[in-house]
């Protein structure tokens, strides 16, 4: 019995000892859990922060080694997203966290917004490593031989975008419906393919309606000009003319109804009420977009022309030229890509007493602002010509120093591209930067006085 008791005590003590060891081990593991020591938002060009998973690490709700971190997407899922043929499965990195163990985690979101969380990024801050790597979501493509194109089938499908869908985070539609621009002539200014899908996109500009500019699937365009769809049994042609009798724009009032409210079925049918109802000021503004002229339905001459309209007719509606308007310009640092939709960093105007840096630019006084008839279209070439004539095509920062370095630096900004638009609405100019040493070539004037007419930042 004593032998049995001794054995029991021995086993019990052994079990107790094991439990104590396990408790100590668990406590030690808990104590070694990593803690986040710093977190900061990433503010560099968004297009430089596009990444893809390599499947080596999972996606977590918190940095993976921090207490309470939960798996958002497993390593298997991340590997599938990394080898996906869909641009929607790229990621955009937008913040960086560093732990007391020296590990770096990036917070990322998939281009379609489905996955969001932290992924291990290696041990070097600012470098995408570990479970992610840099991604080029698009590749340059060959420009078409004929750069004059039209919408193949205007409507709500295949509209223009700020960037090819899912190649940039939160890429958006420039317009939701292109029916009103079915006859517009478009110009192709850049070409790219989506890296994963291989789909060809063109960047198009629309001089008549600048808001339509953007990236569009190449298959949605045609080089064949649309044919007239005027129906003399249901439609009325419209010529917008100025006070001198010059035709500013032509349009069509379509599918008009007779006095009983039924769709007209014969040429010569009186459709005055229907025409007046359709020819609103909003309709006129859409038709005249980019011309610099304004239409008013309440004008007595216009009301008379509309009320007497018959199907098959061509009527004249008068328009007035808008007053001159100043257009301010936003100045941005960019990579110099032909993709005008790239995210960019705004340049700051340096003022006397400010701390100089690589982004504080001395903007000179100019003799005249960039102006023209309000709402009239201008091209990117017009903006470039203005900036060149105003000595704004090359900009400089004052001298500045860097931590622990007495060298005098300054940054030179060279104009690389501009955006088309309409007078009275702010546009943008993009510059590439080169850092130099020695005395700055910035103008001696360090005040923003005189820049308010053109500087929009």
C-alpha positions as CSV (number, residue, x, y, z in Angstrom):
1,X,0.0,0.0,0.0
2,X,2.9,2.4,0.9
3,X,4.4,1.6,-2.5
4,X,1.2,2.4,-4.2
5,X,0.8,5.6,-2.3
6,X,4.3,6.6,-3.1
7,X,3.7,6.0,-6.8
8,X,0.5,8.0,-6.7
9,X,2.2,11.0,-5.0
10,X,5.0,10.8,-7.6
11,X,2.5,10.9,-10.5
12,X,0.6,13.7,-8.9
13,X,3.7,15.8,-8.3
14,X,4.8,15.1,-11.9
15,X,1.5,16.3,-13.2
16,X,1.6,19.3,-11.0
17,X,5.1,20.1,-12.2
18,X,4.0,19.7,-15.8
19,X,1.0,22.1,-15.2
20,X,3.3,24.6,-13.7
21,X,5.7,24.5,-16.6
22,X,2.8,24.8,-19.0
23,X,1.5,27.8,-17.1
24,X,4.9,29.5,-17.2
25,X,5.3,28.7,-20.9
26,X,1.8,30.2,-21.7
27,X,2.6,33.3,-19.7
28,X,6.0,33.6,-21.5
29,X,4.3,33.4,-24.9
30,X,1.8,36.0,-24.0
31,X,4.5,38.3,-22.8
32,X,6.4,37.9,-26.0
33,X,3.4,38.9,-28.2
34,X,4.4,41.9,-30.4
35,X,3.1,45.4,-29.9
36,X,2.6,48.1,-32.5
37,X,5.0,51.0,-31.8
38,X,4.2,53.2,-34.7
39,X,1.5,53.5,-37.4
40,X,1.5,56.1,-40.2
41,X,-0.5,56.7,-43.4
42,X,1.2,56.3,-46.7
43,X,1.0,59.5,-48.6
44,X,3.1,58.8,-51.7
45,X,1.6,58.6,-55.2
46,X,-1.2,56.0,-54.9
47,X,-0.1,54.3,-58.1
48,X,3.2,53.5,-56.5
49,X,1.4,51.6,-53.7
50,X,-0.4,49.0,-55.8
51,X,0.7,45.6,-54.6
52,X,-0.2,41.9,-55.0
53,X,0.0,39.0,-52.7
54,X,2.6,36.3,-53.1
55,X,0.8,33.8,-50.9
56,X,3.6,33.7,-48.2
57,X,1.5,35.3,-45.5
58,X,-2.1,35.6,-44.5
59,X,-4.2,38.8,-44.2
60,X,-5.1,39.7,-40.6
61,X,-7.5,42.1,-38.8
62,X,-4.5,43.4,-36.9
63,X,-0.7,43.0,-37.5
64,X,-0.4,39.2,-37.4
65,X,1.8,38.9,-34.3
66,X,-0.3,41.3,-32.2
67,X,-2.6,39.9,-29.6
68,X,-6.2,39.5,-30.9
69,X,-5.2,39.4,-34.6
70,X,-7.7,37.3,-36.6
71,X,-7.3,35.8,-40.1
72,X,-9.2,37.8,-42.8
73,X,-7.8,35.8,-45.7
74,X,-5.7,32.6,-45.3
75,X,-2.4,32.0,-47.0
76,X,-4.2,29.8,-49.5
77,X,-6.7,32.6,-50.3
78,X,-3.9,35.2,-50.6
79,X,-2.0,32.9,-53.0
80,X,-5.1,32.6,-55.2
81,X,-5.5,36.4,-55.2
82,X,-1.8,36.8,-56.1
83,X,-2.1,34.5,-59.1
84,X,-5.5,35.7,-60.1
85,X,-6.2,36.9,-63.6
86,X,-8.5,39.6,-62.3
87,X,-7.4,43.2,-61.6
88,X,-10.0,43.3,-58.8
89,X,-7.7,41.1,-56.8
90,X,-4.8,43.6,-56.7
91,X,-4.3,45.5,-53.4
92,X,-3.6,49.1,-52.5
93,X,-1.4,49.7,-49.5
94,X,-2.4,52.8,-47.4
95,X,-0.8,52.6,-44.0
96,X,2.3,51.0,-42.4
97,X,2.6,49.7,-38.8
98,X,5.9,48.7,-37.1
99,X,6.1,46.4,-34.1
100,X,8.5,46.4,-31.2
101,X,10.0,43.3,-32.9
102,X,11.0,45.4,-35.9
103,X,8.5,43.8,-38.2
104,X,6.5,45.9,-40.7
105,X,2.9,45.3,-41.6
106,X,1.0,47.1,-44.3
107,X,-2.7,47.7,-44.2
108,X,-4.1,47.0,-47.6
109,X,-7.4,46.8,-49.4
110,X,-8.3,44.9,-52.5
111,X,-9.2,46.9,-55.6
112,X,-12.8,45.7,-55.4
113,X,-12.9,46.5,-51.6
114,X,-13.7,42.8,-50.7
115,X,-10.6,42.2,-48.6
116,X,-9.1,44.7,-46.1
117,X,-6.5,44.0,-43.4
118,X,-2.9,43.8,-42.4
119,X,-0.2,41.7,-44.2
120,X,3.4,41.1,-43.2
121,X,5.7,43.4,-45.2
122,X,9.2,42.4,-44.1
123,X,11.6,44.2,-41.8
124,X,12.5,47.3,-43.9
125,X,10.1,50.2,-43.6
126,X,8.9,51.6,-47.0
127,X,9.7,48.4,-48.9
128,X,7.0,46.0,-50.0
129,X,8.3,42.5,-49.0
130,X,7.2,39.6,-46.9
131,X,3.7,38.6,-48.1
132,X,3.4,41.3,-50.8
133,X,5.3,42.8,-53.7
134,X,4.8,45.8,-56.0
135,X,2.3,45.4,-58.8
136,X,2.1,47.1,-62.2
137,X,-1.7,47.0,-62.9
138,X,-1.3,48.3,-66.5
139,X,1.3,48.2,-69.2
140,X,1.9,50.7,-72.0
141,X,0.4,49.7,-75.4
142,X,0.8,50.7,-79.0
143,X,-1.2,53.7,-80.1
144,X,-3.7,53.1,-82.9
145,X,-2.9,54.3,-86.4
146,X,-6.1,56.3,-86.5
147,X,-6.6,58.4,-83.3
148,X,-9.9,59.9,-84.3
149,X,-12.7,57.6,-82.9
150,X,-16.3,57.5,-81.9
151,X,-18.5,55.6,-79.4
152,X,-19.4,52.3,-81.1
153,X,-22.7,52.0,-79.2
154,X,-23.4,54.9,-76.9
155,X,-25.2,54.2,-73.7
156,X,-24.5,53.0,-70.1
157,X,-22.1,50.2,-71.0
158,X,-18.4,50.8,-71.7
159,X,-18.3,54.4,-70.6
160,X,-15.1,56.4,-69.8
161,X,-13.3,55.9,-66.5
162,X,-10.7,57.8,-64.4
163,X,-8.6,54.6,-64.8
164,X,-9.3,51.2,-66.3
165,X,-11.6,49.5,-63.8
166,X,-9.8,48.0,-60.8
167,X,-6.4,49.1,-62.0
168,X,-6.5,51.9,-59.4
169,X,-8.3,51.9,-56.1
170,X,-11.7,53.6,-56.4
171,X,-11.4,54.2,-60.1
172,X,-14.6,55.9,-61.1
173,X,-16.8,56.5,-64.2
174,X,-16.4,59.9,-65.8
175,X,-19.9,59.7,-67.1
176,X,-22.6,57.1,-66.5
177,X,-24.3,57.4,-69.9
178,X,-22.7,58.4,-73.2
179,X,-26.0,58.6,-75.3
180,X,-25.8,62.4,-75.3
181,X,-22.3,62.2,-76.8
182,X,-23.0,59.6,-79.5
183,X,-21.9,61.8,-82.3
184,X,-18.9,63.4,-80.6
185,X,-15.5,63.0,-82.2
186,X,-13.0,61.6,-79.7
187,X,-9.2,61.7,-79.8
188,X,-7.0,58.9,-78.5
189,X,-4.1,60.3,-76.5
190,X,-2.8,57.2,-74.6
191,X,-3.0,53.4,-74.8
192,X,-2.6,50.7,-72.1
193,X,-3.5,47.1,-71.4
194,X,-4.7,45.7,-68.1
195,X,-1.7,43.5,-67.0
196,X,-3.8,40.6,-65.7
197,X,-6.6,40.5,-68.2
198,X,-4.6,41.8,-71.2
199,X,-7.6,44.0,-72.2
200,X,-6.7,47.1,-74.3
201,X,-7.9,50.5,-73.1
202,X,-7.5,54.0,-74.7
203,X,-7.5,57.3,-73.0
204,X,-9.8,59.6,-75.1
205,X,-10.5,63.3,-75.0
206,X,-13.7,65.0,-76.1
207,X,-13.2,68.6,-77.1
208,X,-17.0,69.2,-77.2
209,X,-17.6,67.8,-73.8
210,X,-14.4,67.6,-71.6
211,X,-16.2,65.8,-68.8
212,X,-16.4,62.7,-71.0
213,X,-12.6,62.3,-71.2
214,X,-11.1,59.2,-69.7
215,X,-10.1,55.6,-70.2
216,X,-12.4,53.3,-72.2
217,X,-12.3,49.7,-73.5
218,X,-10.9,49.9,-77.0
219,X,-13.5,47.5,-78.3
220,X,-16.2,50.1,-77.4
221,X,-14.8,52.5,-80.0
222,X,-15.0,52.8,-83.8
223,X,-13.3,54.9,-86.4
224,X,-16.5,55.1,-88.4
225,X,-18.4,58.3,-87.8
226,X,-22.1,57.7,-86.8
227,X,-24.7,58.3,-89.4
228,X,-27.7,60.6,-88.8
229,X,-30.7,59.0,-87.2
230,X,-33.0,61.9,-87.8
231,X,-36.6,60.8,-88.3
232,X,-38.7,63.4,-90.2
233,X,-41.9,61.8,-88.8
234,X,-41.0,62.3,-85.1
235,X,-38.1,64.7,-84.9
236,X,-37.2,68.4,-85.2
237,X,-33.7,69.7,-86.1
238,X,-32.3,72.6,-84.1
239,X,-29.6,75.1,-85.0
240,X,-28.3,77.2,-82.1
241,X,-27.3,80.6,-83.5
242,X,-25.6,83.6,-81.9
243,X,-26.7,87.2,-82.4
244,X,-24.7,87.5,-85.6
245,X,-26.5,84.5,-87.1
246,X,-23.6,82.1,-86.8
247,X,-24.4,78.5,-86.0
248,X,-22.8,77.5,-82.7
249,X,-24.1,74.0,-82.5
250,X,-26.8,71.7,-84.0
251,X,-29.0,69.3,-82.1
252,X,-32.2,67.2,-82.5
253,X,-35.4,67.1,-80.5
254,X,-36.6,63.5,-80.9
255,X,-39.7,61.3,-80.5
256,X,-42.1,64.3,-80.2
257,X,-45.8,63.9,-79.6
258,X,-48.8,65.5,-81.3
259,X,-51.5,67.5,-79.6
260,X,-53.2,64.4,-78.2
261,X,-49.9,63.3,-76.5
262,X,-49.3,60.4,-79.0
263,X,-46.0,59.9,-80.8
264,X,-46.1,61.6,-84.2
265,X,-46.4,59.4,-87.2
266,X,-46.2,61.9,-90.1
267,X,-43.9,64.7,-91.2
268,X,-45.4,68.1,-90.7
269,X,-47.3,67.2,-87.5
270,X,-47.6,70.1,-85.0
271,X,-45.5,69.2,-82.0
272,X,-45.0,72.6,-80.4
273,X,-46.0,71.6,-76.9
274,X,-43.8,68.5,-76.9
275,X,-40.8,70.4,-78.3
276,X,-41.2,73.2,-75.7
277,X,-41.4,70.6,-73.0
278,X,-38.2,68.8,-74.2
279,X,-36.1,71.9,-74.9
280,X,-35.4,72.8,-71.3
281,X,-32.5,74.9,-70.1
282,X,-30.8,71.7,-68.8
283,X,-31.1,70.2,-72.3
284,X,-29.6,73.3,-73.8
285,X,-26.7,73.3,-71.3
286,X,-25.9,69.7,-72.2
287,X,-26.0,70.4,-76.0
288,X,-23.9,73.5,-75.7
289,X,-21.4,72.2,-73.2
290,X,-17.9,73.4,-74.1
291,X,-19.1,76.1,-76.6
292,X,-19.1,79.1,-74.2
293,X,-22.8,79.9,-75.0
294,X,-26.0,79.8,-73.0
295,X,-29.5,79.0,-74.1
296,X,-32.7,80.2,-72.4
297,X,-36.0,78.6,-73.2
298,X,-37.9,81.7,-71.8
299,X,-36.5,83.9,-74.5
300,X,-39.5,85.1,-76.5
301,X,-37.9,84.2,-79.8
302,X,-37.1,80.7,-78.7
303,X,-40.5,80.1,-77.2
304,X,-42.1,81.2,-80.5
305,X,-39.8,78.9,-82.6
306,X,-40.5,75.9,-80.3
307,X,-44.3,76.4,-80.1
308,X,-44.6,76.5,-83.9
309,X,-42.4,73.5,-84.5
310,X,-43.6,70.7,-86.9
311,X,-41.9,67.3,-87.4
312,X,-39.3,67.4,-90.1
313,X,-38.6,71.2,-89.5
314,X,-35.3,72.8,-88.8
315,X,-35.8,75.6,-86.2
316,X,-33.4,78.3,-84.9
317,X,-32.9,78.9,-81.2
318,X,-30.8,81.9,-80.1
319,X,-27.9,81.7,-77.7
320,X,-25.8,84.3,-75.9
321,X,-22.0,84.2,-75.5
322,X,-20.9,83.9,-71.9
323,X,-18.7,86.5,-70.2
324,X,-14.9,85.9,-69.8
325,X,-13.9,83.8,-66.8
326,X,-10.6,83.1,-65.1
327,X,-9.4,79.5,-64.8
328,X,-7.2,78.6,-61.9
329,X,-4.6,75.9,-62.1
330,X,-3.7,73.3,-59.5
331,X,0.0,72.4,-59.5
332,X,1.0,68.8,-58.8
333,X,4.1,66.6,-58.6
334,X,3.7,63.3,-60.6
335,X,5.8,60.6,-62.1
336,X,5.5,62.0,-65.6
337,X,3.4,59.1,-67.0
338,X,1.1,59.7,-69.9
339,X,-1.7,58.5,-67.7
340,X,-3.3,61.8,-66.7
341,X,-5.4,60.1,-64.0
342,X,-2.5,59.2,-61.8
343,X,-2.7,60.3,-58.2
344,X,-0.3,63.2,-57.6
345,X,1.0,65.3,-54.7
346,X,0.0,69.0,-54.6
347,X,2.7,71.6,-54.6
348,X,2.7,74.2,-51.8
349,X,3.3,77.9,-52.5
350,X,6.3,79.1,-50.5
351,X,5.8,82.3,-48.5
352,X,8.4,84.4,-46.7
353,X,9.1,82.9,-43.3
354,X,8.0,79.4,-44.3
355,X,10.3,76.4,-43.8
356,X,11.6,75.4,-47.2
357,X,11.3,71.8,-48.4
358,X,11.2,69.8,-51.6
359,X,7.5,70.7,-52.1
360,X,7.4,74.4,-51.2
361,X,7.6,76.1,-54.6
362,X,8.2,79.8,-55.2
363,X,5.4,80.8,-57.6
364,X,6.2,84.0,-59.5
365,X,3.9,86.9,-60.1
366,X,2.3,86.8,-63.6
367,X,1.0,89.6,-65.8
368,X,-2.2,87.8,-66.8
369,X,-4.4,85.0,-65.7
370,X,-5.5,82.0,-67.8
371,X,-8.9,83.1,-69.0
372,X,-11.5,82.7,-71.8
373,X,-15.2,82.6,-72.4
374,X,-16.9,80.9,-69.5
375,X,-17.7,77.2,-70.2
376,X,-15.9,77.3,-73.5
377,X,-13.5,74.3,-73.9
378,X,-9.8,74.7,-73.9
379,X,-7.2,72.0,-74.7
380,X,-4.3,70.8,-72.7
381,X,-2.1,72.5,-75.4
382,X,-3.8,75.8,-74.4
383,X,-2.8,75.3,-70.8
384,X,0.7,74.4,-71.7
385,X,1.1,77.4,-73.9
386,X,-0.1,79.7,-71.1
387,X,2.2,78.2,-68.5
388,X,5.1,78.5,-70.9
389,X,4.4,82.2,-71.8
390,X,3.9,83.0,-68.1
391,X,7.3,81.4,-67.2
392,X,5.6,78.7,-65.2
393,X,6.8,75.7,-67.1
394,X,9.8,75.4,-64.8
395,X,9.4,76.0,-61.1
396,X,11.9,76.0,-58.2
397,X,11.9,75.6,-54.4
398,X,14.2,77.7,-52.2
399,X,17.3,76.1,-50.7
400,X,16.7,73.6,-47.9
401,X,18.9,71.2,-45.9
402,X,18.4,67.7,-44.6
403,X,18.8,66.3,-41.1
404,X,22.5,65.9,-40.3
405,X,23.5,67.4,-43.6
406,X,24.7,70.9,-44.3
407,X,24.4,70.6,-48.1
408,X,22.2,73.2,-49.8
409,X,19.5,71.4,-51.8
410,X,16.7,72.7,-54.1
411,X,14.2,71.0,-56.3
412,X,13.4,71.8,-59.9
413,X,10.0,71.1,-61.3
414,X,9.5,70.6,-65.0
415,X,6.1,70.7,-66.7
416,X,5.1,67.3,-68.0
417,X,1.4,67.3,-68.8
418,X,-1.8,69.3,-68.4
419,X,-5.5,68.7,-68.5
420,X,-8.1,70.0,-70.9
421,X,-11.3,71.6,-69.5
422,X,-13.6,74.5,-69.7
423,X,-12.9,78.2,-68.8
424,X,-14.1,79.0,-65.3
425,X,-13.4,75.5,-63.9
426,X,-10.1,74.7,-62.2
427,X,-7.7,72.5,-64.2
428,X,-4.4,70.8,-63.4
429,X,-0.8,70.9,-64.4
430,X,1.6,68.0,-63.6
431,X,5.4,68.4,-63.0
432,X,8.3,66.0,-62.6
433,X,10.9,66.8,-59.9
434,X,14.7,66.7,-59.9
435,X,16.7,67.5,-56.8
436,X,19.8,69.7,-57.3
437,X,22.6,71.1,-55.0
438,X,24.0,74.6,-54.8
439,X,22.2,78.0,-54.8
440,X,18.5,77.8,-55.8
441,X,17.4,79.4,-59.0
442,X,14.1,80.3,-57.5
443,X,12.9,83.9,-58.1
444,X,13.9,86.3,-55.3
445,X,10.2,87.1,-54.7
446,X,8.9,84.7,-52.1
447,X,5.4,86.0,-51.7
448,X,2.3,84.6,-53.3
449,X,1.1,88.1,-54.1
450,X,0.1,88.1,-57.8
451,X,-0.4,84.4,-57.9
452,X,-4.0,84.4,-56.8
453,X,-5.3,84.8,-60.3
454,X,-3.8,81.5,-61.5
455,X,-2.8,79.4,-58.4
456,X,-5.5,77.0,-57.1
457,X,-3.8,74.8,-54.6
